[in-house]
Structures are given as C-alpha cells and as structure tokens.
Amino acid sequence: MTTIPAHLVPSRSFKRAHYDTENIYSILDEALVCTISFVMDNKPFSIPTAFVRYEDKIYIHGSVGSHFIREIEKGLPVCITVSLLDDLVIAKSAFHYSVNYRSVVIFATPEKIEEKEQKSDALKWLVEKITPNSWDSLRPIRDNEIKKTTILAFSLEEASAKIRSGQVINEDEDNHLPIWSGLIPLRNSRLAPVPDETSLQLPLPEYLK
C-alpha cells in the first residue's frame, strides 16, 4: 500500500480525499485556472494563472520579465490549488449549508522548460485546452515569442483531490421543519463567441462552434 504524505491528508472530512489519478486528472483537465501559492521574503503570495495538464505534469507560462515567474523558477516550493463548484447545498439550518465541489491540491517545485520544441508543445497544449483543434489554424508562433515566454512544469507526484457530492445532510430532528432544502446546481458554460472589429465579417471557425 502506498504511504500518503502527511501534508496530503486532510485534517477533517478525510473520506472526501482521493489520491487516484483518474479523479485528479479529470478535475485538472476541466479547470482552466489554478492558484499558485508560495512564500518569498517571508511574505505569502498567491497568483491565479492558466494551466494545462499533460501526462503527469501541469504547465504554466509567463513573461520572462515577470517577477513572479523569475522568483519561482529558482526552485521555490509551491502549493497549487484548483477548485470546481458544482452545487450550492441548501440546508434547513445554517450549520449544514455547504457546497458540492471538486478540488486538487499539489505540492511541487518548478522545472523550467528550456528546449524550444518543448516550450512550443506546452503552449500548444494550453491553447488546445482553451479552444480544442485550434492550434493549426493560428498564425505560427515565432521564435522571438517563444524566447519571451517562460514555461514551468510541476510534477503531480504529490497531488490529492477532495470531492463533496450528493444531497444536503440535515439533522434528523430538522427533517420535519417546513424549510426548503436541497441543491442549487451551478454550471460554468461557454456562450456564443463575440468577434472583435477585425473579425466582424469573418465566419466563425469550426473549432469555436
């Protein structure tokens, strides 16, 4: 049996913890933004950023001039979090109000990707996550754009998921109360694309339909 590091074991609601790659990967593949937290100069920082998972790592990108990127690329340990909200859990008492969610916590240190082809691949994975099947329709990325971009990879070796699902749990003595309880589903969906001025007369590409 694999030993779970102590910092990956939740202090409460431990039954909601999951360590299998199926749950972890599915959450990471659905989410578009993660939050990277770290300590620098004895001060805490927390930065939201787009990311993509490829195999057993996640990748972020940033400007080579970004202070945040330049500091963590030195090897700062980070905690990366991702959260997806599925339902508001409405109870008969304030104590049992909750949310249904899926989350991932990752502890890692960054690996700076230096090779040009690997950097280009990581950017392609990110673009294809945002708009699938779009990369080949874009203006090819230029060498100077790759040079201006830092790509950092983070291992998923120390990752765990936590999931809350299902209906509200009321106290037995509250079940008779004439107070509504149940779920309010939340959905984050893509709406119709809005063109800029240069695209008003252009047909919508297949990858955006």
TANOR-V440546 format. One record per backbone hydrogen bond with DSSP energy under -0.5 kcal/mol. CO is the residue of the C=O (numbers start at 1). NH is the residue of the N-H. If there is no record, write none. Layout:
BEGIN
((CO:NH) (CO:NH))
END
This chain:
BEGIN
((5:8) (6:9) (8:10) (13:16) (14:17) (16:163) (18:161) (20:24) (21:25) (22:26) (23:27) (24:28) (25:29) (26:30) (27:31) (32:51) (34:49) (35:37) (35:81) (36:47) (37:79) (38:45) (40:43) (43:40) (45:38) (47:36) (49:34) (52:59) (54:57) (56:156) (57:54) (58:154) (59:52) (60:152) (62:150) (63:66) (66:70) (67:71) (68:72) (69:73) (71:74) (72:75) (72:76) (76:110) (78:108) (79:37) (80:106) (81:35) (82:104) (84:102) (86:186) (87:89) (87:100) (88:90) (88:184) (89:91) (89:98) (90:182) (93:96) (94:97) (98:89) (99:101) (100:86) (100:87) (101:164) (102:84) (103:162) (104:82) (105:160) (106:80) (106:108) (108:78) (110:112) (111:153) (112:114) (113:151) (115:119) (116:120) (117:121) (118:122) (119:123) (120:124) (121:125) (122:126) (123:127) (124:128) (125:129) (126:130) (127:131) (131:134) (134:137) (134:138) (135:138) (142:146) (143:147) (144:148) (146:149) (148:64) (150:62) (151:113) (152:60) (153:111) (154:58) (156:159) (157:159) (158:107) (160:105) (161:18) (162:103) (164:101) (168:170) (171:174) (171:175) (172:175) (174:177) (177:179) (182:90) (183:185) (184:88) (187:189) (193:195) (196:199) (197:200) (199:202) (205:208) (206:209))
END
